Amino acid sequence: MTAFMLACYLNGVVEGAIYFKSAADCIRFSKYLSVQEYDIKGETQIYQCICKLVPNIDEKKVRVY
């Protein structure tokens, strides 16, 4: 199965990933989550999310929304 992975980064470090069947859903969540900034120990941390196409995913091992 082909899926779209929403990969989220906090200042360039991977923080999590969620898989979607629909590119539209992945992009919608990416736009919603990417606008966040956090102040950690006096430094502004930027939360950035992008969608990536994953050509082969095993639905038995990974939940796809």
HELIX and SHEET records of a PDB file:
HELIX    1   1 ALA A   23  LEU A   33  1                                  11    
SHEET    1   A 4 VAL A  13  PHE A  20  0                                        
SHEET    2   A 4 ALA A   3  LEU A  10 -1                                        
SHEET    3   A 4 GLU A  43  VAL A  54 -1                                        
SHEET    4   A 4 GLU A  37  ILE A  40 -1                                        
END                                                                             
